[in-house]
Amino acid sequence: MKRKAWLSVIFAACFIVTAICFALGHLSIAAQKKPKKIVWTFNQMALGKWCDNKTFGEWLPKRMAKATGGRLELHVPINLVPVPDVLHAVRDGMIQGAIAGTPYYSGEWPLGSFYAIPGVLRADDEYPAVVNAVVWRYWEKSLRQKYNIRLMGIDHWPGINVYCNQPIRTVADFKGKKLRGMGYYDSLAFEALGAAGISIPWDEAFLAVQRHVVDGLVTGLVVYDSMGFSEYCKYINQWPITGSSCAAFIIVNGNAFDSLPDELKPIVKEVLKEAGEKNCACKISLVASTLESLKKRGIKVIKPSPSEIKKCLELTKSVRSTWIKQCEKSGSPEAKQMLEEVEAFLREYRAKKK
């Protein structure tokens, strides 16, 4: 009996050990099959609570996690990298991607600043339309060749005006004003009108206005309100110093994108493009109501006469030729052709809207 009992114990022990080994083997196989989580870090600018930082900081990471089944975790901190360094930080793989305005790279990549040529963009909906129809393929090719960067989406700041602590009713009123431009070309336009185009990093723009280092600045209407500039710049001067929208894009390091599993690549592209479209629509939808709200709070809107607008465009027409020359010098000889296609598209686009 004792021998039978021992045999039963040994048999049971062997069965338990076998079952444990079998279970561990299955767990090991499951662990091997489970894809490794990928973590990306994007940089975004401080642009206010209503659209940008909410869309990219809150909505986008959740949307990406859901779309990829949790396989791609996206972190989008504000100002992790100084804005002027973002393009190189993405190129060098310091961060995997970014949402950034193109004017901050107008010195080395002027192709991204076509919007800044006075008179080219006249309405807030024109930028998304013309970039998707014409500009995207030029930007995508250029960014790949120069920086090994992938263009994943577009963004913009609509409602561009000259926000100032004084009214600017005529071209003559620009004389002596110190105005912060977003990039090289709007600063060039200011200089052509007799103002001083001051280069100040975006992160310091509010303090520059608050401390009267500058008299005003160019930015988007929703950002102007949400960032508090309206407290010090009480006049919205509607001059075509630059396009009605300022260009921005969503970019990703080429090596980071190429290393994604093939099945994730189209998903990531789709989600990032969706994020840009969502944010563009958000801001465009807020421009009219924001303007009405600002007027009720005592902000004055200055609309120059048609003759003064014509004078402004005449005095700043050299910005166009300078942009083409700078693009050619920087390795983008296709700029002139791109601009011609942009203007041809916009002529048809406006005709259809009438």
QUIBEL-V295241 format. One record per helix or strand of 2 or more residues. SS is the DSSP state (H for helix, E for strand). FROM is the first residue (numbers start at 1). TO is the last residue. Records with the same first field share a line. If there is no record, write none. Layout:
BEGIN
SS->FROM-TO + FROM-TO
END
This chain:
BEGIN
H->2-33 + 52-67 + 83-91 + 102-105 + 110-116 + 124-147 + 171-174 + 184-192 + 202-210 + 221-226 + 229-231 + 254-258 + 262-296 + 306-315 + 318-329 + 335-353
E->38-44 + 72-78 + 97-101 + 149-158 + 161-164 + 178-180 + 196-198 + 216-219 + 235-237 + 245-253 + 300-302
END
